[in-house]
Amino acid sequence: MGTDDRTDRDDRVKPVDAGTRMFAVRLWKEELVVGSEYRGSVRDVSTDAFRGFCDWADLVAFMVARLEQDDSARGARAQEVRDVSR
């Protein structure tokens, strides 16, 4: 007899690693006069930064920019710590 995946999961909120970001993505299909297209929105959960998109490249660009922003901020903080400790 198999187990129910829901009983095996730990649903408690876990801390997010410093090098990660959590995004909420909403996707829907819009009917157009001729055909349809997918549209969506993405929100950076930790900062509430938000962007709508209708092109997958825009979604990816937003997410990568948010991750790179974190990397550069972490690098600047690390440099400040090194400067202070000298």
Phi and psi restraints in degrees (range 20) as a CNS / XPLOR table:
assign (resid 1 and name C) (resid 2 and name N)
       (resid 2 and name CA) (resid 2 and name C) 1.0 -77.4 20.0 2
assign (resid 2 and name N) (resid 2 and name CA)
       (resid 2 and name C) (resid 3 and name N) 1.0 162.3 20.0 2
assign (resid 2 and name C) (resid 3 and name N)
       (resid 3 and name CA) (resid 3 and name C) 1.0 -101.4 20.0 2
assign (resid 3 and name N) (resid 3 and name CA)
       (resid 3 and name C) (resid 4 and name N) 1.0 152.4 20.0 2
assign (resid 3 and name C) (resid 4 and name N)
       (resid 4 and name CA) (resid 4 and name C) 1.0 -79.9 20.0 2
assign (resid 4 and name N) (resid 4 and name CA)
       (resid 4 and name C) (resid 5 and name N) 1.0 123.2 20.0 2
assign (resid 4 and name C) (resid 5 and name N)
       (resid 5 and name CA) (resid 5 and name C) 1.0 -55.9 20.0 2
assign (resid 5 and name N) (resid 5 and name CA)
       (resid 5 and name C) (resid 6 and name N) 1.0 -33.3 20.0 2
assign (resid 5 and name C) (resid 6 and name N)
       (resid 6 and name CA) (resid 6 and name C) 1.0 -63.5 20.0 2
assign (resid 6 and name N) (resid 6 and name CA)
       (resid 6 and name C) (resid 7 and name N) 1.0 -29.4 20.0 2
assign (resid 6 and name C) (resid 7 and name N)
       (resid 7 and name CA) (resid 7 and name C) 1.0 -80.9 20.0 2
assign (resid 7 and name N) (resid 7 and name CA)
       (resid 7 and name C) (resid 8 and name N) 1.0 -18.1 20.0 2
assign (resid 7 and name C) (resid 8 and name N)
       (resid 8 and name CA) (resid 8 and name C) 1.0 -92.0 20.0 2
assign (resid 8 and name N) (resid 8 and name CA)
       (resid 8 and name C) (resid 9 and name N) 1.0 -13.6 20.0 2
assign (resid 8 and name C) (resid 9 and name N)
       (resid 9 and name CA) (resid 9 and name C) 1.0 -84.1 20.0 2
assign (resid 9 and name N) (resid 9 and name CA)
       (resid 9 and name C) (resid 10 and name N) 1.0 150.9 20.0 2
assign (resid 9 and name C) (resid 10 and name N)
       (resid 10 and name CA) (resid 10 and name C) 1.0 -100.3 20.0 2
assign (resid 10 and name N) (resid 10 and name CA)
       (resid 10 and name C) (resid 11 and name N) 1.0 103.6 20.0 2
assign (resid 10 and name C) (resid 11 and name N)
       (resid 11 and name CA) (resid 11 and name C) 1.0 -85.2 20.0 2
assign (resid 11 and name N) (resid 11 and name CA)
       (resid 11 and name C) (resid 12 and name N) 1.0 3.8 20.0 2
assign (resid 11 and name C) (resid 12 and name N)
       (resid 12 and name CA) (resid 12 and name C) 1.0 -69.8 20.0 2
assign (resid 12 and name N) (resid 12 and name CA)
       (resid 12 and name C) (resid 13 and name N) 1.0 149.3 20.0 2
assign (resid 12 and name C) (resid 13 and name N)
       (resid 13 and name CA) (resid 13 and name C) 1.0 -72.8 20.0 2
assign (resid 13 and name N) (resid 13 and name CA)
       (resid 13 and name C) (resid 14 and name N) 1.0 130.1 20.0 2
assign (resid 13 and name C) (resid 14 and name N)
       (resid 14 and name CA) (resid 14 and name C) 1.0 -106.6 20.0 2
assign (resid 14 and name N) (resid 14 and name CA)
       (resid 14 and name C) (resid 15 and name N) 1.0 149.4 20.0 2
assign (resid 14 and name C) (resid 15 and name N)
       (resid 15 and name CA) (resid 15 and name C) 1.0 -62.7 20.0 2
assign (resid 15 and name N) (resid 15 and name CA)
       (resid 15 and name C) (resid 16 and name N) 1.0 145.8 20.0 2
assign (resid 15 and name C) (resid 16 and name N)
       (resid 16 and name CA) (resid 16 and name C) 1.0 -89.6 20.0 2
assign (resid 16 and name N) (resid 16 and name CA)
       (resid 16 and name C) (resid 17 and name N) 1.0 135.6 20.0 2
assign (resid 16 and name C) (resid 17 and name N)
       (resid 17 and name CA) (resid 17 and name C) 1.0 -62.0 20.0 2
assign (resid 17 and name N) (resid 17 and name CA)
       (resid 17 and name C) (resid 18 and name N) 1.0 152.1 20.0 2
assign (resid 17 and name C) (resid 18 and name N)
       (resid 18 and name CA) (resid 18 and name C) 1.0 -59.5 20.0 2
assign (resid 18 and name N) (resid 18 and name CA)
       (resid 18 and name C) (resid 19 and name N) 1.0 -30.8 20.0 2
assign (resid 18 and name C) (resid 19 and name N)
       (resid 19 and name CA) (resid 19 and name C) 1.0 -92.0 20.0 2
assign (resid 19 and name N) (resid 19 and name CA)
       (resid 19 and name C) (resid 20 and name N) 1.0 15.7 20.0 2
assign (resid 19 and name C) (resid 20 and name N)
       (resid 20 and name CA) (resid 20 and name C) 1.0 -121.8 20.0 2
assign (resid 20 and name N) (resid 20 and name CA)
       (resid 20 and name C) (resid 21 and name N) 1.0 161.8 20.0 2
assign (resid 20 and name C) (resid 21 and name N)
       (resid 21 and name CA) (resid 21 and name C) 1.0 -132.8 20.0 2
assign (resid 21 and name N) (resid 21 and name CA)
       (resid 21 and name C) (resid 22 and name N) 1.0 149.8 20.0 2
assign (resid 21 and name C) (resid 22 and name N)
       (resid 22 and name CA) (resid 22 and name C) 1.0 -112.4 20.0 2
assign (resid 22 and name N) (resid 22 and name CA)
       (resid 22 and name C) (resid 23 and name N) 1.0 129.8 20.0 2
assign (resid 22 and name C) (resid 23 and name N)
       (resid 23 and name CA) (resid 23 and name C) 1.0 -120.8 20.0 2
assign (resid 23 and name N) (resid 23 and name CA)
       (resid 23 and name C) (resid 24 and name N) 1.0 142.8 20.0 2
assign (resid 23 and name C) (resid 24 and name N)
       (resid 24 and name CA) (resid 24 and name C) 1.0 -107.1 20.0 2
assign (resid 24 and name N) (resid 24 and name CA)
       (resid 24 and name C) (resid 25 and name N) 1.0 123.0 20.0 2
assign (resid 24 and name C) (resid 25 and name N)
       (resid 25 and name CA) (resid 25 and name C) 1.0 -116.2 20.0 2
assign (resid 25 and name N) (resid 25 and name CA)
       (resid 25 and name C) (resid 26 and name N) 1.0 130.4 20.0 2
assign (resid 25 and name C) (resid 26 and name N)
       (resid 26 and name CA) (resid 26 and name C) 1.0 -115.5 20.0 2
assign (resid 26 and name N) (resid 26 and name CA)
       (resid 26 and name C) (resid 27 and name N) 1.0 131.5 20.0 2
assign (resid 26 and name C) (resid 27 and name N)
       (resid 27 and name CA) (resid 27 and name C) 1.0 -131.1 20.0 2
assign (resid 27 and name N) (resid 27 and name CA)
       (resid 27 and name C) (resid 28 and name N) 1.0 137.1 20.0 2
assign (resid 27 and name C) (resid 28 and name N)
       (resid 28 and name CA) (resid 28 and name C) 1.0 -145.3 20.0 2
assign (resid 28 and name N) (resid 28 and name CA)
       (resid 28 and name C) (resid 29 and name N) 1.0 163.0 20.0 2
assign (resid 28 and name C) (resid 29 and name N)
       (resid 29 and name CA) (resid 29 and name C) 1.0 -107.5 20.0 2
assign (resid 29 and name N) (resid 29 and name CA)
       (resid 29 and name C) (resid 30 and name N) 1.0 128.3 20.0 2
assign (resid 29 and name C) (resid 30 and name N)
       (resid 30 and name CA) (resid 30 and name C) 1.0 -108.6 20.0 2
assign (resid 30 and name N) (resid 30 and name CA)
       (resid 30 and name C) (resid 31 and name N) 1.0 129.2 20.0 2
assign (resid 30 and name C) (resid 31 and name N)
       (resid 31 and name CA) (resid 31 and name C) 1.0 -81.4 20.0 2
assign (resid 31 and name N) (resid 31 and name CA)
       (resid 31 and name C) (resid 32 and name N) 1.0 129.7 20.0 2
assign (resid 31 and name C) (resid 32 and name N)
       (resid 32 and name CA) (resid 32 and name C) 1.0 -108.3 20.0 2
assign (resid 32 and name N) (resid 32 and name CA)
       (resid 32 and name C) (resid 33 and name N) 1.0 173.7 20.0 2
assign (resid 32 and name C) (resid 33 and name N)
       (resid 33 and name CA) (resid 33 and name C) 1.0 -57.2 20.0 2
assign (resid 33 and name N) (resid 33 and name CA)
       (resid 33 and name C) (resid 34 and name N) 1.0 -42.9 20.0 2
assign (resid 33 and name C) (resid 34 and name N)
       (resid 34 and name CA) (resid 34 and name C) 1.0 -120.6 20.0 2
assign (resid 34 and name N) (resid 34 and name CA)
       (resid 34 and name C) (resid 35 and name N) 1.0 102.5 20.0 2
assign (resid 34 and name C) (resid 35 and name N)
       (resid 35 and name CA) (resid 35 and name C) 1.0 84.4 20.0 2
assign (resid 35 and name N) (resid 35 and name CA)
       (resid 35 and name C) (resid 36 and name N) 1.0 -154.0 20.0 2
assign (resid 35 and name C) (resid 36 and name N)
       (resid 36 and name CA) (resid 36 and name C) 1.0 -152.1 20.0 2
assign (resid 36 and name N) (resid 36 and name CA)
       (resid 36 and name C) (resid 37 and name N) 1.0 167.2 20.0 2
assign (resid 36 and name C) (resid 37 and name N)
       (resid 37 and name CA) (resid 37 and name C) 1.0 -147.4 20.0 2
assign (resid 37 and name N) (resid 37 and name CA)
       (resid 37 and name C) (resid 38 and name N) 1.0 154.9 20.0 2
assign (resid 37 and name C) (resid 38 and name N)
       (resid 38 and name CA) (resid 38 and name C) 1.0 -92.2 20.0 2
assign (resid 38 and name N) (resid 38 and name CA)
       (resid 38 and name C) (resid 39 and name N) 1.0 138.8 20.0 2
assign (resid 38 and name C) (resid 39 and name N)
       (resid 39 and name CA) (resid 39 and name C) 1.0 -132.0 20.0 2
assign (resid 39 and name N) (resid 39 and name CA)
       (resid 39 and name C) (resid 40 and name N) 1.0 166.0 20.0 2
assign (resid 39 and name C) (resid 40 and name N)
       (resid 40 and name CA) (resid 40 and name C) 1.0 -165.6 20.0 2
assign (resid 40 and name N) (resid 40 and name CA)
       (resid 40 and name C) (resid 41 and name N) 1.0 -179.6 20.0 2
assign (resid 40 and name C) (resid 41 and name N)
       (resid 41 and name CA) (resid 41 and name C) 1.0 -141.5 20.0 2
assign (resid 41 and name N) (resid 41 and name CA)
       (resid 41 and name C) (resid 42 and name N) 1.0 152.3 20.0 2
assign (resid 41 and name C) (resid 42 and name N)
       (resid 42 and name CA) (resid 42 and name C) 1.0 -134.4 20.0 2
assign (resid 42 and name N) (resid 42 and name CA)
       (resid 42 and name C) (resid 43 and name N) 1.0 139.6 20.0 2
assign (resid 42 and name C) (resid 43 and name N)
       (resid 43 and name CA) (resid 43 and name C) 1.0 -129.7 20.0 2
assign (resid 43 and name N) (resid 43 and name CA)
       (resid 43 and name C) (resid 44 and name N) 1.0 131.9 20.0 2
assign (resid 43 and name C) (resid 44 and name N)
       (resid 44 and name CA) (resid 44 and name C) 1.0 -78.6 20.0 2
assign (resid 44 and name N) (resid 44 and name CA)
       (resid 44 and name C) (resid 45 and name N) 1.0 111.2 20.0 2
assign (resid 44 and name C) (resid 45 and name N)
       (resid 45 and name CA) (resid 45 and name C) 1.0 -62.0 20.0 2
assign (resid 45 and name N) (resid 45 and name CA)
       (resid 45 and name C) (resid 46 and name N) 1.0 -36.5 20.0 2
assign (resid 45 and name C) (resid 46 and name N)
       (resid 46 and name CA) (resid 46 and name C) 1.0 -75.6 20.0 2
assign (resid 46 and name N) (resid 46 and name CA)
       (resid 46 and name C) (resid 47 and name N) 1.0 -25.8 20.0 2
assign (resid 46 and name C) (resid 47 and name N)
       (resid 47 and name CA) (resid 47 and name C) 1.0 -119.9 20.0 2
assign (resid 47 and name N) (resid 47 and name CA)
       (resid 47 and name C) (resid 48 and name N) 1.0 -8.0 20.0 2
assign (resid 47 and name C) (resid 48 and name N)
       (resid 48 and name CA) (resid 48 and name C) 1.0 66.5 20.0 2
assign (resid 48 and name N) (resid 48 and name CA)
       (resid 48 and name C) (resid 49 and name N) 1.0 12.9 20.0 2
assign (resid 48 and name C) (resid 49 and name N)
       (resid 49 and name CA) (resid 49 and name C) 1.0 -63.0 20.0 2
assign (resid 49 and name N) (resid 49 and name CA)
       (resid 49 and name C) (resid 50 and name N) 1.0 142.8 20.0 2
assign (resid 49 and name C) (resid 50 and name N)
       (resid 50 and name CA) (resid 50 and name C) 1.0 -139.7 20.0 2
assign (resid 50 and name N) (resid 50 and name CA)
       (resid 50 and name C) (resid 51 and name N) 1.0 145.6 20.0 2
assign (resid 50 and name C) (resid 51 and name N)
       (resid 51 and name CA) (resid 51 and name C) 1.0 -151.2 20.0 2
assign (resid 51 and name N) (resid 51 and name CA)
       (resid 51 and name C) (resid 52 and name N) 1.0 138.0 20.0 2
assign (resid 51 and name C) (resid 52 and name N)
       (resid 52 and name CA) (resid 52 and name C) 1.0 -89.3 20.0 2
assign (resid 52 and name N) (resid 52 and name CA)
       (resid 52 and name C) (resid 53 and name N) 1.0 154.1 20.0 2
assign (resid 52 and name C) (resid 53 and name N)
       (resid 53 and name CA) (resid 53 and name C) 1.0 -150.4 20.0 2
assign (resid 53 and name N) (resid 53 and name CA)
       (resid 53 and name C) (resid 54 and name N) 1.0 154.2 20.0 2
assign (resid 53 and name C) (resid 54 and name N)
       (resid 54 and name CA) (resid 54 and name C) 1.0 -131.6 20.0 2
assign (resid 54 and name N) (resid 54 and name CA)
       (resid 54 and name C) (resid 55 and name N) 1.0 6.5 20.0 2
assign (resid 54 and name C) (resid 55 and name N)
       (resid 55 and name CA) (resid 55 and name C) 1.0 -130.7 20.0 2
assign (resid 55 and name N) (resid 55 and name CA)
       (resid 55 and name C) (resid 56 and name N) 1.0 131.2 20.0 2
assign (resid 55 and name C) (resid 56 and name N)
       (resid 56 and name CA) (resid 56 and name C) 1.0 -58.0 20.0 2
assign (resid 56 and name N) (resid 56 and name CA)
       (resid 56 and name C) (resid 57 and name N) 1.0 -33.3 20.0 2
assign (resid 56 and name C) (resid 57 and name N)
       (resid 57 and name CA) (resid 57 and name C) 1.0 -62.7 20.0 2
assign (resid 57 and name N) (resid 57 and name CA)
       (resid 57 and name C) (resid 58 and name N) 1.0 -34.5 20.0 2
assign (resid 57 and name C) (resid 58 and name N)
       (resid 58 and name CA) (resid 58 and name C) 1.0 -66.8 20.0 2
assign (resid 58 and name N) (resid 58 and name CA)
       (resid 58 and name C) (resid 59 and name N) 1.0 -38.6 20.0 2
assign (resid 58 and name C) (resid 59 and name N)
       (resid 59 and name CA) (resid 59 and name C) 1.0 -61.2 20.0 2
assign (resid 59 and name N) (resid 59 and name CA)
       (resid 59 and name C) (resid 60 and name N) 1.0 -50.5 20.0 2
assign (resid 59 and name C) (resid 60 and name N)
       (resid 60 and name CA) (resid 60 and name C) 1.0 -62.8 20.0 2
assign (resid 60 and name N) (resid 60 and name CA)
       (resid 60 and name C) (resid 61 and name N) 1.0 -43.4 20.0 2
assign (resid 60 and name C) (resid 61 and name N)
       (resid 61 and name CA) (resid 61 and name C) 1.0 -60.1 20.0 2
assign (resid 61 and name N) (resid 61 and name CA)
       (resid 61 and name C) (resid 62 and name N) 1.0 -42.7 20.0 2
assign (resid 61 and name C) (resid 62 and name N)
       (resid 62 and name CA) (resid 62 and name C) 1.0 -61.8 20.0 2
assign (resid 62 and name N) (resid 62 and name CA)
       (resid 62 and name C) (resid 63 and name N) 1.0 -47.4 20.0 2
assign (resid 62 and name C) (resid 63 and name N)
       (resid 63 and name CA) (resid 63 and name C) 1.0 -65.6 20.0 2
assign (resid 63 and name N) (resid 63 and name CA)
       (resid 63 and name C) (resid 64 and name N) 1.0 -42.8 20.0 2
assign (resid 63 and name C) (resid 64 and name N)
       (resid 64 and name CA) (resid 64 and name C) 1.0 -64.7 20.0 2
assign (resid 64 and name N) (resid 64 and name CA)
       (resid 64 and name C) (resid 65 and name N) 1.0 -41.7 20.0 2
assign (resid 64 and name C) (resid 65 and name N)
       (resid 65 and name CA) (resid 65 and name C) 1.0 -60.6 20.0 2
assign (resid 65 and name N) (resid 65 and name CA)
       (resid 65 and name C) (resid 66 and name N) 1.0 -41.0 20.0 2
assign (resid 65 and name C) (resid 66 and name N)
       (resid 66 and name CA) (resid 66 and name C) 1.0 -65.4 20.0 2
assign (resid 66 and name N) (resid 66 and name CA)
       (resid 66 and name C) (resid 67 and name N) 1.0 -40.5 20.0 2
assign (resid 66 and name C) (resid 67 and name N)
       (resid 67 and name CA) (resid 67 and name C) 1.0 -66.7 20.0 2
assign (resid 67 and name N) (resid 67 and name CA)
       (resid 67 and name C) (resid 68 and name N) 1.0 -42.5 20.0 2
assign (resid 67 and name C) (resid 68 and name N)
       (resid 68 and name CA) (resid 68 and name C) 1.0 -66.9 20.0 2
assign (resid 68 and name N) (resid 68 and name CA)
       (resid 68 and name C) (resid 69 and name N) 1.0 -33.9 20.0 2
assign (resid 68 and name C) (resid 69 and name N)
       (resid 69 and name CA) (resid 69 and name C) 1.0 -61.9 20.0 2
assign (resid 69 and name N) (resid 69 and name CA)
       (resid 69 and name C) (resid 70 and name N) 1.0 -41.6 20.0 2
assign (resid 69 and name C) (resid 70 and name N)
       (resid 70 and name CA) (resid 70 and name C) 1.0 -62.0 20.0 2
assign (resid 70 and name N) (resid 70 and name CA)
       (resid 70 and name C) (resid 71 and name N) 1.0 -45.0 20.0 2
assign (resid 70 and name C) (resid 71 and name N)
       (resid 71 and name CA) (resid 71 and name C) 1.0 -61.0 20.0 2
assign (resid 71 and name N) (resid 71 and name CA)
       (resid 71 and name C) (resid 72 and name N) 1.0 -44.4 20.0 2
assign (resid 71 and name C) (resid 72 and name N)
       (resid 72 and name CA) (resid 72 and name C) 1.0 -68.7 20.0 2
assign (resid 72 and name N) (resid 72 and name CA)
       (resid 72 and name C) (resid 73 and name N) 1.0 -36.4 20.0 2
assign (resid 72 and name C) (resid 73 and name N)
       (resid 73 and name CA) (resid 73 and name C) 1.0 -66.6 20.0 2
assign (resid 73 and name N) (resid 73 and name CA)
       (resid 73 and name C) (resid 74 and name N) 1.0 -41.1 20.0 2
assign (resid 73 and name C) (resid 74 and name N)
       (resid 74 and name CA) (resid 74 and name C) 1.0 -64.4 20.0 2
assign (resid 74 and name N) (resid 74 and name CA)
       (resid 74 and name C) (resid 75 and name N) 1.0 -40.2 20.0 2
assign (resid 74 and name C) (resid 75 and name N)
       (resid 75 and name CA) (resid 75 and name C) 1.0 -64.4 20.0 2
assign (resid 75 and name N) (resid 75 and name CA)
       (resid 75 and name C) (resid 76 and name N) 1.0 -39.7 20.0 2
assign (resid 75 and name C) (resid 76 and name N)
       (resid 76 and name CA) (resid 76 and name C) 1.0 -66.0 20.0 2
assign (resid 76 and name N) (resid 76 and name CA)
       (resid 76 and name C) (resid 77 and name N) 1.0 -41.6 20.0 2
assign (resid 76 and name C) (resid 77 and name N)
       (resid 77 and name CA) (resid 77 and name C) 1.0 -64.7 20.0 2
assign (resid 77 and name N) (resid 77 and name CA)
       (resid 77 and name C) (resid 78 and name N) 1.0 -40.0 20.0 2
assign (resid 77 and name C) (resid 78 and name N)
       (resid 78 and name CA) (resid 78 and name C) 1.0 -63.8 20.0 2
assign (resid 78 and name N) (resid 78 and name CA)
       (resid 78 and name C) (resid 79 and name N) 1.0 -40.2 20.0 2
assign (resid 78 and name C) (resid 79 and name N)
       (resid 79 and name CA) (resid 79 and name C) 1.0 -65.3 20.0 2
assign (resid 79 and name N) (resid 79 and name CA)
       (resid 79 and name C) (resid 80 and name N) 1.0 -39.9 20.0 2
assign (resid 79 and name C) (resid 80 and name N)
       (resid 80 and name CA) (resid 80 and name C) 1.0 -61.7 20.0 2
assign (resid 80 and name N) (resid 80 and name CA)
       (resid 80 and name C) (resid 81 and name N) 1.0 -41.4 20.0 2
assign (resid 80 and name C) (resid 81 and name N)
       (resid 81 and name CA) (resid 81 and name C) 1.0 -64.4 20.0 2
assign (resid 81 and name N) (resid 81 and name CA)
       (resid 81 and name C) (resid 82 and name N) 1.0 -42.3 20.0 2
assign (resid 81 and name C) (resid 82 and name N)
       (resid 82 and name CA) (resid 82 and name C) 1.0 -64.2 20.0 2
assign (resid 82 and name N) (resid 82 and name CA)
       (resid 82 and name C) (resid 83 and name N) 1.0 -40.7 20.0 2
assign (resid 82 and name C) (resid 83 and name N)
       (resid 83 and name CA) (resid 83 and name C) 1.0 -65.1 20.0 2
assign (resid 83 and name N) (resid 83 and name CA)
       (resid 83 and name C) (resid 84 and name N) 1.0 -40.5 20.0 2
assign (resid 83 and name C) (resid 84 and name N)
       (resid 84 and name CA) (resid 84 and name C) 1.0 -69.3 20.0 2
assign (resid 84 and name N) (resid 84 and name CA)
       (resid 84 and name C) (resid 85 and name N) 1.0 -35.7 20.0 2
assign (resid 84 and name C) (resid 85 and name N)
       (resid 85 and name CA) (resid 85 and name C) 1.0 -78.0 20.0 2
assign (resid 85 and name N) (resid 85 and name CA)
       (resid 85 and name C) (resid 86 and name N) 1.0 -6.4 20.0 2
